[in-house]
């Protein structure tokens, strides 16, 4: 069956985002005010986010209409293709059928514009002039700079120092789109200066970069903050991935048995999985869901489910999520987009409800999978989705041994055109794969907020 059979035309571009909250057995716990520890309202989020996004953050409606202005930008690359990984299947000698939804066709080379475009749209509609944000590997910073250029907004990005040094061309790409970028921690904010005073050679973390971006946004009424993962409205926007994949798999005549995705903050995995979870909860199909994270930042597999800050400095609301502690600083692995101390509160709640499972992988096994995928399918995957590919390949190999004709679906959330230094280190055998010491995780967890609930 030719791959073109799985392509949609723009008339099949989703008209609505899907909100999984409407179909969950129990609602997720509410976010809390960092000072009063009481549930927050929309007015508490207004200094940071556009009201249109706040409404999406708290809605219980099953579907949210996508503005036509956003759909018009989506048409630059959406619907994105679904491919059958036939050459990979042949190399593995497996009876399993492996499909991947390829999000690397976007202008920024990843799934991130699915949310950067609506975030820029809603802020511009409310008269905001500048957006600040953090970025790890740089996909989110690139995506937001791209979206801000389309809606005539300024964009200021704090990139985690380790990734800033590893991926210099992400900086170039952000600047091409008109954004300004700083290595984090920086001397530009109180949060950054405090970290540098304590740890002058800090490799940075997403939590630190968030603190810097939030601090700047909160101090200027013409500026708002944009987040690339974690929050409900971000996961909502990403469901265009799964909605399209549902139609495409139907065209292929297949139904998934296993849906696997990499997880850092949770938006890529949720974007693919949540529409299929809706179908499972309604009894229309029965796939299993597997979230794959790095051993160096094992939020779901070794973190605790507790209220914590989304940033290092404690400027954000408290959210109940799987966390390693808000001042946890992971090792500077190459999967920079997966180096976040917490997990999406919504995805954490879904995990706690027993609806998905999770596992952690080291860098070398992931790059092994990435190289095999590149040599069979012709796409060099970013370090982040190699985590999902490694688990998909392992499952397909198991199918070879058992003879099971399982259908496996994953999201290839981006290409590695700006991450080739990571592959250089892989071929030079310079990847550090030590498991993160439990005592350091335990130490970070001692500083979780103490709540009297």
N, C-alpha and C positions, 0 to 999 in steps of 0.2 A: 504494500500500500504506500503510495508516494507521500512524502512529508507535506506537500502542498495541500493534501486533503484535510489537514488539521488547521488550516489558516482561515480565520474569520475575515469578513470585510468590515469596513467602518460602520455599516448600518447595524452591525451586531455589537458595537461598543456599548458597554453597560450604561444604562441611564440612571442607575441608583447604586449607592454604596450599601452594603449589608451590615447591620448591627447585631452581632451575636447575642448581646445582652438580652434581647427580646425573647430568645429561645432557651436560655439557660435554666436549669432546674431551680437555682437560687441566684439572687443578684449579688454582684461583687461588693465587698465592704467599701464604704465611702472614703474619700480622701479627707484628711483632717488639717485644720489650721495649725501651722507650726508653733504658734504661741499659745492658743487656747486649748488645743487638742479637741476642739469641737468640729463636727462636719462642716466643710466649707460650702459656701454658696457661689453663684456665678460672679457676684461682686468682688469676691476675694481673688478671683483669677483675672479680673479685668485689667490690672496693671501689666499683666504679662501677655495676654492673648486677646485676639479679636473676638468680639461677642459671637460672631457667627460660628467660630470654632468652639467656643465655650458651650454653646447650645448643643453642638454635636458631641462634646465630651460627656455631657450629662443626660443625653436623650435615651429614652427606652423604646423609641420607635424602631420597628424592624428594618425599615428602609429609609434612606435619606437621598433625596434627589440630587444628582450631580448638575451644578449650573452649566448652562450651555457654553459659557465662556471657558470653563474648565475642560469640558468635553472637546471644545475646538482645539485647545492645546494638546490634549491627549491624542488627538488624531495625527500628530506628528510621528507617533510611533505605536500607537495602540489601534487595534488589538495586537498584542505581542504574540509571536508564534509559539505553538506547542510542537515539539519534535519527538519523534520516536528514536531512541538511541540504538538503532539497529546494529551499528558497527561495534558499539560497546557490548551489546548482548552477544554478538558473534565471538568477540574476543574472550568473553567470560564463559562461553559455551553454556549459557543458561537458557532454560525455557521461560524464564520471567520476561515480561514486557516492561521496558523502562521508558518512561516519558519524562521530558523536562520542559517546563515553561520558561522560555528564555527572555529575561528582563534586561539583558545587556544591550538590547537594540535602542534603548532610550538615549536622548541627547547626552546625558551624564554617564551613560554606560551601566546603569543599575536600576533597581526598582524604586529608588528614592524620589524621582520626580512625580510618582503617583500621589505623593502627599505634599511635596514642595509646591506644586502648581496650585492646588486649592488653598494652601496656607497663604501663599502670596496673594492670591485673588481676594480672599476674605479680608486680609489686612489692607490691601489697596482700596477696597470698596469702602472701608471705614476711615480713610484719610490718613492712615499710618504712612510714614515716610521712610522708615528704616527697620530692618529685621536683624537681630543678633542671633547667633547660634553657636553650638559646638559641633565638632566633627571628629571622628576617630580616624579611620582609614582615608577619609576625604570624600567618599561617595555622597554623603549627605551635604557637606559644604558645597560641593560642585553642583548638586541638584538645586539647592536653595539659591545659589548665585544665578543659575540659569533661569529659575522661575522669577526671581526679583528683576532680572533684566527685561523679561516680558511684560511685567506689570509696573515698570518704572519705579522700583524701590531700591534703596541702598541696602547692601548686604555686608555684614561684618561677622567674620568667622574666627573662632578660637579652635585651633586644631591641637589635639594631644601631641605633646612634644615628640614622643617616640615615633609616631606616624609622620609627623611633619618632617623629621629627619630622614625617614625611610622612603618617603614617597614625594620627592620634590616637585614632580610634574602635576600633582594634585593642586599645589599652590598656584602653579602656572595656569591651570584650567580655571580655577576660581577667579583669578585675575582677568583672564580672557573674557569671562562673563560679567566682569565689572565689580566683583566683590573685593573686599579687603580681608586679609588673613593674618593672624598672629599665632605664634607658637604658644601653647599653654602648658604650664603656668607662665604668666607674663607679669611684667611690672606695671601693666596698665590698670589693674584692678586691685582692690584691697585683698580679695580672696587669693589672687595670684601672688601678690607680694608676701602674704603670710606663708604660703606653701614654700616659696623660694627662700624665705628667711630660715625655715626649718630644714628644708632639703634642697640646697642650691642646685643639685644636679637631678632633680626630680624628672622622671620620664613622663610625668603627667598621667591623667586618667580622664575618662569622659565625665566623671563626677566633678573634677576640678574645672574642666572646660565649661561645663554647664554653669557652675557657680560664677565664673567670669562673665559669661554671656547674659545670665539672669541679672547680675549686679548692674551691668550697663543698661539693660532694657528697663529695669525698674526705676532708674534714675532719670528717665527722659520720657515725657508724655507723648512724644512723636515717634517713639520706638517701641516695638514689641519683640517678644522672644518667639522663636520657632524651634520645635523639637522634631527630630527625625525618626523617632521610634517611641516605644513605651506607652504613650498616652492613648486613651480610647479613640480620639478623633484621628490619630495617625493610623492605627490599626484599621479603623473604618475605611479610610481612603484606600488602603492597600487591598481591600477585598475585590477590586477590579481584577486582580490576578486570578483569584479562585473562581469568580463568576465566569470569566472567559474560559478558564480551563474546563469547567463543567460542560460548556457547550462543545468545546473542542474534543474532549474525550468521548462525548456522545457521537460526534461525527466519526471518530475512529472505531466506534462500536465497543468501547471498553469501559469498565467501571473500576476504580482503583481499590486495591486491597490494602496498600500501605502508602501513606503520604508522609514524606520526610522532608524536613527543612532545617537550615541552620538557624540558630537563635542567639542573639546578643541582647537586644532590647525587646525583640519579639515581633516586629512589624512584618518582616518577610515571611516568617512561618505562619503568622496569623492571617496574612493576606491571602495565602494559598489555601490554608486549612479551614478557615471559618465557614466559607460557603459549603464546603463538603461536610463539615460538622453539622450544619443546619440540616442537610439531607439525611445524615445519620440519625440525628435526634428525631426527625420526622419518620424514620423507618423506611426510607427510600433506598438506602445503601448502607453498607457496614464497614467502611475502611477503618484501619488503625492509623494512629497519628504518632509520629516520632520526632521530637525536637532534639537537635544535636548541637552541643555547645563545646567550647574548648576546655581542656583540662586545666588550662592556666587561669580560667575565669568561670568556674563551674557553678553558676548561680542556681539553676534548678536542681542539680544533682547533689550539691554539697552546701548550698545556702540554707537559710531558715526563712520560714514564712512569717513575716512580722512587719509592723509599721516601721518605715524608715524614710529618710530624706532621699529625694532623687538626685541631690547634688552633695558635694563634699562639705561645703560651708554651711549647710542647713538653711538655705534661703527658700527652698521650695516647700510646697505642702507635703505632709506626711501621707504616704500611700502604703497600703498593705500589699506586699509583694515578696517574692523570693529574693533575698538579698545576702550579700557577703559583707555588708557593713558599708555605710556611705563614705568612709575614708579608706576603704580597701583600694590598693593600687596594684593591679595585676602586672605580671611580667610583660615586657614589650614584645609580644608575639606579633606575627605578621597579619593575623586576622584582626586588624585594628577595629573593625566594625563590631566585633563580638566582645570587646574589652569593657563591659559595663558592669558595675557592681550589683545592679538590680535587674529584675525582669519585669516586663509589662505587668501591672496589677491585674489586668483583665486576663492575660494569658496565665499568670500565676494562679488566679482563681479557677480557671479551666483545668489546670494541672492538679490543683488540690481537689477538684471535683472528680478526679479519676478519668477524665475524658481524653487525656493525652499522656504519653510517656516521654521520658528523656534519657539521654546518655551523653557522656563526654568523651572527646577524642583528643589525642596529641597531634602536634603539627605534622610530624613525619608521615603518619598514616593518611592524613588529609592530603598532603602534597603528592603522596604516592597515587592517590585516587585522581587528583587533578591532572597529573601528567598522563595517566592512562586515558582519562577522558579526552584530553587534548589530542593524543595520538590516535584516537579512534573517531571522535566526533568533530575535531577540527576547531574547537573553541577552547582558549586558555581561560579557565575559570578563575575568578578572584579567590583569594584565600578563604573568604567566608563560606561560599557555597561548597568548597571542597569538603567541608565537614559533612554536609548532607550527602554528597556524592560517595564519600567513604562508607557511610552506613548503607546507602542504596546498593553499592557494589557488594558489600558484605552479605546483604540479604539475597541479592541475585545469585551469589556464589552458593549460598545455602540452598537456594532453589535448584541449582544444578545437582547438588548432592541428594536432594529429596525427590526431584522430578516435579515439583510444584510449579504450575503455570501462574505465578502471582503477577499482578499488575502493580507496578511501583511508579509513583508520581513524585517528582521533586521540582523545586523552583531554582533554576540557575539564575540567581539574583544579580549577577554582574560579571563582567569580563575583567581580566587582569592586565589590561594594557598599561596601567599605571602602577602595577605591582610586580613588575618583572624582577626587581631586586630581591623579592621574596623567593622566587624560583632560583635565582643565582645562589642564594644561601642554601637552598635545599640541595642543589647539585654539588655545592662545595662541602656538604655535610656539616653545616654550621648552625643547624637549628637546635635550640635548647628545648628539650622536651621533659624537663623535670616536672613531676606533679607538684602543684602548689602546696607548700607545707601547711598541714592542718593547723599547726600552732599559730600561724600568721592569720589564718581565717578566723580561728577562735578569738584571737586578740582583737581583730576588727569588730567582731560581733559583740564584744563587751561594751562597745560605745554606741550601741543602738539606743534610740530615744526610749526613755522610761515613761510608759504611759499608765495611767490609772483608769483602766476601762472596765 
